[in-house]
Amino acid sequence: MGAVANPLPGPHSLESAGLLFQLRHLQSSWYQELFQSSRTPLANSSSYIWQICQEMREWAESFPDSLALSFKDFFDLELLYSYIYCLAPSCRIPSLTLYTKTLIFEYSIAYMQKICPISRDPVNLAFYTYHDALRVYFVGSQFLAVLKTDQDQLLSGILPYPRITPGDPPPPPLPVNTGIDSIERSINCVTHINETLKTFGYRWDDSKALCSNFEAQVEPVLAMLRQRKHHINGIARNSHSPPGFVSQASFDRMGNISNDGWANGGTAYAGNPLQGGLGPGLGQGGAAHGL
């Protein structure tokens, strides 16, 4: 008996392929501009970043109601990862505003809240590859980087306001739960990163190395977060106030947490997007997600 031909793609597959093509076109544009075209800092970096984030947000708003949930989850992850990637520092945007760091902080939490359960769901395994382990590690590295440099501001519950220039595109909005119980959400995010890398490690041995490396980096950050949580809970008990709304005192940064900025944010795997080359999930890496 001859080989059975592959069935023709259905309308949902063609629809999803079209959406993926649109996103890859957007990603390719800003990846080339931020990481390949030049090493000269952009003159008006905020305007450029807000513009590309708006274009990707408009892409996400174009999803048809008929889009299957599995594809929607996949595209939601693509969007969150793309936000974090283009917001992260580069040669063209070497320094970040507090609002940008808050976006990275919140989008990292949202990304991990979504991919952690997906990584353990056997129904979704066909859609995800080792490149997703690299993505989780990259997201975790960016999350740790902002916490190491701006922990007081990010965990205080006080929301920053972006500088808006007339005529420029609007900045990306912060999620609705921004500033609410940021300490507990940070602890949960770190837990999700560890659990996801361990789950991926059952499929790909290289993911075990990523998990070990991340665990080594995160211990002092976890200690700081738990110390803050204990301190805030103590204040709440004494004042009978809800812990999430107690004003947090400033903490001295722990001596074993590096404050080198972003230089070592994600150097544990080859092809780190902040050091040149193709990053996980973009360019060649994106081919692993062909629909």
C-alpha positions in Angstrom: 0.0 0.0 0.0 1.3 3.4 -0.9 2.0 6.1 1.6 -1.0 8.1 2.7 -0.8 11.7 1.6 -0.9 14.5 4.2 -4.4 16.0 4.5 -4.8 19.5 3.1 -4.6 22.2 5.7 -7.9 23.3 7.1 -9.1 26.9 7.2 -8.0 27.3 10.9 -4.5 26.2 10.0 -4.3 28.6 7.0 -5.7 31.4 9.2 -3.1 30.7 11.9 -0.3 30.5 9.4 -1.3 33.9 8.1 -1.2 35.4 11.6 2.1 33.9 12.3 3.5 35.3 9.0 2.3 38.8 10.0 4.0 38.6 13.4 7.2 37.3 12.0 7.3 40.2 9.6 6.9 42.6 12.5 9.5 40.8 14.6 12.0 40.8 11.7 11.7 44.5 11.3 12.4 45.5 14.9 15.0 42.7 15.4 17.0 44.1 12.5 16.7 47.7 13.7 17.6 46.9 17.4 20.2 44.2 17.1 21.6 44.1 13.6 21.6 47.5 11.9 23.8 49.6 14.0 25.5 50.0 17.4 24.6 53.7 17.7 21.9 54.5 20.3 18.6 55.6 18.9 17.8 59.3 19.2 14.2 58.8 20.2 14.1 55.3 21.5 10.9 55.5 23.5 8.9 56.6 20.4 10.3 53.7 18.3 9.6 51.1 21.0 6.1 52.4 21.7 5.4 52.3 17.9 6.5 48.7 17.4 4.6 47.6 20.6 1.5 49.3 19.3 1.8 47.4 16.0 2.1 44.1 17.7 -0.8 45.0 20.0 -2.9 45.8 17.0 -1.9 42.4 15.5 -3.1 40.7 18.6 -6.4 42.6 18.5 -7.0 41.2 15.0 -7.4 37.6 16.2 -10.7 36.3 14.8 -13.2 34.8 17.2 -12.9 31.5 15.4 -9.2 31.1 16.4 -8.7 27.9 18.3 -7.7 28.2 21.9 -4.5 26.3 21.4 -3.4 28.8 18.7 -4.5 31.8 20.8 -2.4 30.6 23.7 0.5 30.1 21.3 0.1 33.6 19.9 -0.4 35.2 23.3 3.0 33.7 24.4 4.6 35.0 21.1 3.3 38.5 21.9 4.5 38.6 25.5 7.9 37.2 24.6 8.2 39.8 21.7 7.3 42.6 24.2 10.0 41.5 26.6 12.6 41.0 23.8 12.2 44.4 22.2 11.9 46.2 25.5 15.1 44.6 26.8 18.3 46.7 26.6 20.4 46.6 23.4 23.2 48.6 21.8 20.6 50.9 20.3 18.8 51.3 23.6 21.4 50.8 26.4 19.4 52.3 29.3 15.8 51.8 30.2 13.3 53.9 32.0 11.5 52.7 35.1 8.3 52.4 33.1 10.0 50.1 30.6 11.5 48.0 33.5 8.0 47.7 35.0 6.7 46.5 31.7 9.4 43.8 31.5 8.7 42.8 35.1 4.9 42.5 34.5 5.1 40.9 31.1 7.6 38.3 32.5 5.1 37.4 35.2 2.3 37.1 32.7 4.5 35.0 30.3 5.3 32.5 33.1 1.7 32.3 34.4 0.7 31.1 30.9 3.6 28.9 29.8 4.0 27.0 33.1 0.7 25.1 32.9 1.1 24.7 29.2 4.5 23.0 29.6 2.9 20.3 31.8 -0.1 19.8 29.4 0.5 16.8 27.1 -2.1 18.1 24.6 0.2 21.1 23.8 3.5 19.4 23.6 3.6 19.2 19.8 3.6 23.0 19.6 6.6 23.6 21.8 10.3 22.9 21.4 13.7 23.4 23.1 13.6 27.0 21.9 10.8 27.5 24.4 13.2 26.4 27.2 15.6 29.1 25.9 12.8 31.6 25.9 11.9 30.8 29.5 15.5 31.2 30.6 15.8 34.5 28.7 12.5 35.8 30.3 13.8 34.7 33.7 17.1 36.5 33.2 15.3 39.7 32.3 13.1 39.4 35.3 16.0 38.9 37.6 17.9 41.8 36.0 15.1 44.4 36.7 14.7 43.1 40.3 18.4 43.4 41.0 18.6 47.0 39.8 15.2 48.4 40.8 13.7 46.1 43.5 12.4 49.0 45.7 10.5 50.7 42.9 9.1 47.5 41.4 8.0 46.0 44.7 6.6 49.1 46.3 3.2 49.1 44.6 3.7 52.6 43.3 3.1 52.7 39.6 5.4 54.7 37.3 4.2 57.1 34.6 5.8 57.2 31.2 6.9 60.5 29.6 4.6 61.1 26.7 5.5 63.4 23.9 2.7 64.9 21.8 2.4 63.1 18.5 4.2 60.0 19.7 2.4 56.6 19.9 1.0 55.7 23.3 3.1 53.5 25.6 2.1 49.9 26.1 -0.4 49.7 29.0 0.5 48.0 32.3 -1.6 44.9 33.2 -4.5 45.6 35.5 -2.9 43.8 38.5 0.3 45.8 38.4 1.5 46.9 41.8 -0.8 44.5 43.7 1.1 42.1 45.9 4.2 42.3 43.8 6.3 40.4 46.3 4.1 37.3 46.2 3.7 37.5 42.5 7.5 37.7 42.1 8.0 34.6 44.3 5.4 32.8 42.2 7.1 33.9 39.0 10.5 32.5 40.1 8.8 29.2 41.1 7.1 29.0 37.7 10.5 29.5 35.9 12.1 26.8 37.9 9.2 24.4 37.4 9.0 25.0 33.7 12.7 24.5 33.1 12.5 21.3 35.1 9.5 20.1 33.1 11.3 20.9 29.8 14.4 19.1 31.3 12.5 15.8 31.1 12.4 16.2 27.3 15.7 18.0 26.6 18.9 17.5 28.6 20.2 21.0 27.7 17.2 22.4 29.6 18.5 20.8 32.8 21.6 23.0 32.5 19.5 26.1 32.0 17.5 25.2 35.2 20.7 24.6 37.2 22.1 27.9 36.1 18.9 29.8 36.8 18.6 28.3 40.3 22.2 29.4 41.1 21.4 33.0 40.1 18.0 33.2 41.8 18.8 32.1 45.4 19.8 35.6 46.7 16.8 37.2 45.0 14.5 34.7 46.6 16.1 35.4 50.0 15.5 39.1 49.4 11.8 38.5 48.4 11.1 36.3 51.4 12.7 38.8 53.7 10.5 41.6 52.3 7.4 39.4 52.6 8.2 38.6 56.2 8.7 42.3 57.0 5.5 43.4 55.3 3.5 40.7 57.0 4.8 41.8 60.4 3.8 45.3 59.7 0.3 44.2 58.6 -0.2 42.1 61.8 0.7 45.1 64.0 -1.4 47.6 62.0 -4.3 45.3 61.1 -3.8 46.4 57.4 -4.0 44.2 54.4 -0.4 43.1 53.5 -0.8 44.1 49.8 -1.4 47.8 50.7 1.2 48.3 53.4 3.9 50.9 52.5 7.2 49.1 52.1 10.3 50.4 53.7 13.4 50.6 51.7 15.7 47.6 51.9 19.5 47.6 51.4 20.5 45.5 48.5 22.0 42.2 49.6 25.8 42.0 49.2 25.7 38.9 47.0 23.3 40.3 44.5 25.2 41.9 41.6 24.2 45.4 40.5 26.0 45.3 37.2 22.9 46.4 35.4 22.0 44.2 32.5 25.4 43.1 31.4 25.0 39.6 32.7 21.2 39.3 32.3 21.2 36.2 30.1 24.7 34.9 29.2 24.3 31.3 30.1 23.3 30.0 26.6 24.8 30.6 23.2 23.1 33.0 20.9 22.0 35.4 23.6 19.9 38.0 21.8 21.6 40.8 23.8 25.0 39.8 22.6 24.3 39.5 18.9 23.2 36.6 16.7 19.7 35.1 16.4 17.8 34.9 19.6 15.5 32.0 20.6 12.2 32.1 18.7 13.3 34.8 16.2 14.9 34.3 12.9 16.0 30.7 12.5 14.7 29.8 16.0 11.2 30.8 14.9 11.2 28.0 12.4 10.6 25.5 15.2 7.2 26.9 15.6 6.0 26.5 12.0 2.3 25.8 11.9 
